[in-house]
Protein backbone atom coordinates (compact mmCIF):
# COMPACT_ATOMS: atom_id res chain seq x y z
CA UNK A 1 0.00 0.00 0.00
CA UNK A 2 0.90 3.64 -0.10
CA UNK A 3 1.95 5.18 3.18
CA UNK A 4 4.47 7.77 4.29
CA UNK A 5 5.20 8.08 8.00
CA UNK A 6 6.84 10.93 9.89
CA UNK A 7 7.12 11.80 13.55
CA UNK A 8 4.82 14.69 14.39
CA UNK A 9 7.04 16.99 16.46
CA UNK A 10 10.69 17.95 16.84
CA UNK A 11 12.11 20.61 19.12
CA UNK A 12 15.71 21.85 18.90
CA UNK A 13 17.82 24.75 20.14
CA UNK A 14 18.97 27.46 17.77
CA UNK A 15 22.35 26.54 16.31
CA UNK A 16 21.85 22.79 16.76
CA UNK A 17 21.28 20.36 13.89
CA UNK A 18 17.77 19.07 13.22
CA UNK A 19 17.09 15.64 11.75
CA UNK A 20 13.62 14.89 10.43
CA UNK A 21 12.93 11.28 9.52
CA UNK A 22 10.49 9.69 7.11
CA UNK A 23 9.65 6.15 6.02
CA UNK A 24 7.85 5.31 2.82
CA UNK A 25 6.44 2.15 1.29
CA UNK A 26 6.46 2.40 -2.50
CA UNK A 27 9.79 1.19 -3.80
CA UNK A 28 8.83 2.32 -7.33
CA UNK A 29 9.05 5.98 -6.32
CA UNK A 30 11.49 7.75 -8.59
CA UNK A 31 11.85 10.94 -6.57
CA UNK A 32 11.45 11.74 -2.90
CA UNK A 33 10.75 15.28 -1.78
CA UNK A 34 10.96 17.55 1.21
CA UNK A 35 8.58 20.50 1.40
CA UNK A 36 8.36 23.23 4.05
CA UNK A 37 5.10 24.87 5.14
CA UNK A 38 4.97 28.00 7.25
CA UNK A 39 1.72 28.88 9.08
CA UNK A 40 -1.12 29.73 6.70
CA UNK A 41 1.07 29.34 3.63
CA UNK A 42 1.47 26.93 0.76
CA UNK A 43 4.21 24.33 0.44
CA UNK A 44 7.69 25.42 -0.51
CA UNK A 45 9.90 22.88 -2.26
CA UNK A 46 13.08 22.52 -0.21
CA UNK A 47 14.91 19.74 -1.96
CA UNK A 48 14.46 16.36 -3.59
CA UNK A 49 16.52 13.27 -4.20
CA UNK A 50 16.49 10.82 -7.05
CA UNK A 51 15.95 7.24 -5.95
CA UNK A 52 19.33 6.03 -7.21
CA UNK A 53 21.20 8.47 -4.95
CA UNK A 54 22.23 7.95 -1.33
CA UNK A 55 22.83 11.52 -0.35
CA UNK A 56 22.28 15.06 -1.57
CA UNK A 57 23.63 18.21 0.03
CA UNK A 58 22.34 21.70 -0.62
CA UNK A 59 23.83 24.41 1.62
CA UNK A 60 22.50 23.71 5.16
CA UNK A 61 20.32 20.81 3.99
CA UNK A 62 21.47 17.21 3.71
CA UNK A 63 19.15 14.47 2.48
CA UNK A 64 20.00 10.84 3.18
CA UNK A 65 18.21 7.98 1.44
CA UNK A 66 18.34 4.36 2.55
CA UNK A 67 16.46 2.62 -0.21
CA UNK A 68 16.77 -0.83 1.36
CA UNK A 69 14.95 0.33 4.52
CA UNK A 70 12.80 2.88 2.62
CA UNK A 71 14.02 5.56 5.00
CA UNK A 72 14.57 9.22 4.14
CA UNK A 73 15.96 11.92 6.39
CA UNK A 74 16.46 15.67 6.20
CA UNK A 75 19.23 17.23 8.23
CA UNK A 76 19.23 20.98 8.76
CA UNK A 77 22.58 22.29 9.98
CA UNK A 78 22.82 25.34 12.26
CA UNK A 79 19.04 25.47 12.71
CA UNK A 80 17.62 28.99 12.96
CA UNK A 81 14.32 30.28 14.37
CA UNK A 82 13.26 30.97 10.78
CA UNK A 83 13.40 27.22 10.16
CA UNK A 84 10.41 26.72 12.48
CA UNK A 85 7.70 25.24 10.24
CA UNK A 86 6.07 21.97 9.26
CA UNK A 87 8.19 19.73 7.04
CA UNK A 88 6.55 17.24 4.71
CA UNK A 89 8.16 14.23 3.16
CA UNK A 90 6.55 13.03 -0.11
CA UNK A 91 7.10 10.18 -2.51
CA UNK A 92 6.24 10.06 -6.18
CA UNK A 93 5.05 6.56 -7.15
CA UNK A 94 5.24 5.45 -10.76
CA UNK A 95 1.47 5.00 -10.97
CA UNK A 96 -0.68 8.08 -11.42
CA UNK A 97 0.29 11.70 -11.00
CA UNK A 98 0.03 12.25 -7.29
CA UNK A 99 2.51 12.75 -4.53
CA UNK A 100 2.00 10.72 -1.37
CA UNK A 101 2.59 12.93 1.66
CA UNK A 102 3.45 12.17 5.25
CA UNK A 103 1.51 13.91 8.02
CA UNK A 104 4.25 16.48 8.45
CA UNK A 105 6.78 17.11 11.23
CA UNK A 106 6.40 20.33 13.16
CA UNK A 107 9.86 21.72 13.86
CA UNK A 108 10.11 24.15 16.77
CA UNK A 109 13.39 26.05 17.15
CA UNK A 110 13.97 27.63 20.53
CA UNK A 111 16.39 30.57 20.96
CA UNK B 1 7.63 36.91 -11.99
CA UNK B 2 6.53 33.32 -12.54
CA UNK B 3 4.42 31.44 -10.10
CA UNK B 4 1.11 30.01 -9.02
CA UNK B 5 -1.66 32.21 -7.68
CA UNK B 6 -4.75 31.13 -5.81
CA UNK B 7 -7.73 33.24 -4.96
CA UNK B 8 -9.36 34.10 -2.75
CA UNK B 9 -7.15 33.59 0.32
CA UNK B 10 -10.26 32.96 2.45
CA UNK B 11 -13.66 31.79 1.21
CA UNK B 12 -16.88 31.34 3.11
CA UNK B 13 -19.55 28.91 1.98
CA UNK B 14 -23.16 28.80 3.04
CA UNK B 15 -24.94 25.48 3.28
CA UNK B 16 -26.19 24.25 -0.09
CA UNK B 17 -23.95 26.63 -2.02
CA UNK B 18 -21.36 25.80 -4.66
CA UNK B 19 -18.12 27.78 -4.50
CA UNK B 20 -15.24 27.98 -6.94
CA UNK B 21 -11.58 28.30 -6.04
CA UNK B 22 -9.27 29.83 -8.59
CA UNK B 23 -5.79 28.58 -9.52
CA UNK B 24 -3.65 30.24 -12.18
CA UNK B 25 -0.05 29.54 -13.20
CA UNK B 26 2.30 31.31 -15.59
CA UNK B 27 5.03 28.69 -15.47
CA UNK B 28 3.96 27.11 -18.76
CA UNK B 29 3.35 23.85 -16.90
CA UNK B 30 1.21 21.16 -18.53
CA UNK B 31 0.09 19.38 -15.34
CA UNK B 32 -1.96 20.87 -12.52
CA UNK B 33 -3.27 19.42 -9.27
CA UNK B 34 -5.67 20.14 -6.41
CA UNK B 35 -4.97 18.91 -2.88
CA UNK B 36 -6.92 19.18 0.33
CA UNK B 37 -5.15 19.65 3.67
CA UNK B 38 -6.85 19.02 7.01
CA UNK B 39 -5.27 20.00 10.36
CA UNK B 40 -2.49 17.68 11.42
CA UNK B 41 -2.66 15.69 8.21
CA UNK B 42 -0.78 15.44 5.00
CA UNK B 43 -2.21 16.47 1.66
CA UNK B 44 -4.76 14.37 -0.22
CA UNK B 45 -5.24 14.59 -3.96
CA UNK B 46 -8.66 15.73 -5.20
CA UNK B 47 -8.17 16.02 -8.98
CA UNK B 48 -5.33 16.38 -11.42
CA UNK B 49 -4.97 17.39 -15.03
CA UNK B 50 -2.20 16.21 -17.31
CA UNK B 51 -3.09 18.52 -20.18
CA UNK B 52 -5.75 20.96 -21.35
CA UNK B 53 -9.25 19.48 -21.63
CA UNK B 54 -8.25 16.41 -19.63
CA UNK B 55 -8.52 15.68 -15.92
CA UNK B 56 -8.60 12.66 -13.63
CA UNK B 57 -10.06 11.96 -10.21
CA UNK B 58 -7.73 11.70 -7.28
CA UNK B 59 -8.34 9.93 -3.98
CA UNK B 60 -11.12 12.20 -2.66
CA UNK B 61 -12.95 13.57 -5.73
CA UNK B 62 -16.50 13.13 -4.42
CA UNK B 63 -18.24 16.48 -3.96
CA UNK B 64 -15.74 18.34 -6.14
CA UNK B 65 -15.54 19.23 -9.83
CA UNK B 66 -12.88 20.81 -12.03
CA UNK B 67 -12.35 22.11 -15.53
CA UNK B 68 -9.23 22.69 -17.62
CA UNK B 69 -10.16 24.90 -20.54
CA UNK B 70 -6.88 26.81 -20.55
CA UNK B 71 -3.35 25.69 -19.82
CA UNK B 72 -2.90 28.41 -17.22
CA UNK B 73 -6.08 27.79 -15.23
CA UNK B 74 -7.49 24.88 -13.20
CA UNK B 75 -10.49 26.03 -11.12
CA UNK B 76 -11.96 23.79 -8.44
CA UNK B 77 -15.66 23.86 -7.55
CA UNK B 78 -16.70 22.63 -4.13
CA UNK B 79 -20.28 21.50 -4.56
CA UNK B 80 -23.07 21.22 -2.01
CA UNK B 81 -22.52 17.46 -2.15
CA UNK B 82 -19.25 17.90 -0.25
CA UNK B 83 -20.50 17.59 3.33
CA UNK B 84 -17.29 18.49 5.10
CA UNK B 85 -15.66 21.18 2.96
CA UNK B 86 -13.81 23.10 5.69
CA UNK B 87 -10.12 22.70 4.84
CA UNK B 88 -7.08 24.35 3.31
CA UNK B 89 -6.98 23.84 -0.47
CA UNK B 90 -3.69 23.82 -2.31
CA UNK B 91 -3.14 23.98 -6.03
CA UNK B 92 0.10 22.74 -7.60
CA UNK B 93 1.60 22.44 -11.05
CA UNK B 94 4.44 20.58 -12.73
CA UNK B 95 6.06 20.75 -16.14
CA UNK B 96 4.77 17.28 -16.94
CA UNK B 97 2.86 14.68 -14.97
CA UNK B 98 5.04 12.99 -12.33
CA UNK B 99 7.61 15.77 -12.35
CA UNK B 100 8.39 18.08 -9.45
CA UNK B 101 5.31 19.89 -8.19
CA UNK B 102 5.25 23.54 -7.14
CA UNK B 103 2.52 24.86 -4.90
CA UNK B 104 0.39 27.97 -4.69
CA UNK B 105 -0.29 29.88 -1.43
CA UNK B 106 -3.59 28.09 -0.72
CA UNK B 107 -7.23 28.99 -0.09
CA UNK B 108 -8.85 28.40 3.28
CA UNK B 109 -12.52 27.44 2.93
CA UNK B 110 -14.82 27.92 5.89
CA UNK B 111 -18.47 27.01 6.25
CA UNK B 112 -20.94 29.53 7.70
Contacts between the chains, C-beta under 8 A, distances in Angstrom:
chain1	res1	chain2	res2	distance
A	4	B	42	7.1
A	8	B	40	7.6
A	30	B	98	7.4
A	31	B	100	7.1
A	33	B	100	7.3
A	35	B	103	7.5
A	40	B	106	7.7
A	40	B	108	7.7
A	41	B	105	6.0
A	41	B	106	6.9
A	42	B	4	7.9
A	42	B	6	7.7
A	42	B	90	5.7
A	42	B	103	4.2
A	42	B	104	5.3
A	42	B	105	4.5
A	42	B	106	4.8
A	43	B	43	7.7
A	43	B	90	6.7
A	43	B	92	7.8
A	43	B	103	4.2
A	44	B	103	7.4
A	45	B	100	6.6
A	45	B	101	7.8
A	45	B	102	6.2
A	45	B	103	7.7
A	48	B	100	6.3
A	88	B	42	6.4
A	88	B	43	7.5
A	90	B	42	8.0
A	92	B	98	6.2
A	94	B	98	7.7
A	96	B	56	7.9
A	97	B	31	6.4
A	97	B	33	7.0
A	97	B	48	4.7
A	97	B	50	6.6
A	97	B	56	7.3
A	97	B	97	4.4
A	97	B	98	5.9
A	98	B	33	7.3
A	98	B	45	4.2
A	98	B	48	6.7
A	98	B	58	6.0
A	98	B	59	7.4
A	99	B	43	7.5
A	99	B	45	7.7
A	99	B	101	6.1
A	101	B	42	3.4
A	101	B	43	4.7
A	102	B	42	5.5
A	103	B	40	6.6
A	103	B	41	5.7
A	103	B	42	5.0
A	104	B	40	7.8
A	104	B	41	7.8
A	104	B	42	6.2
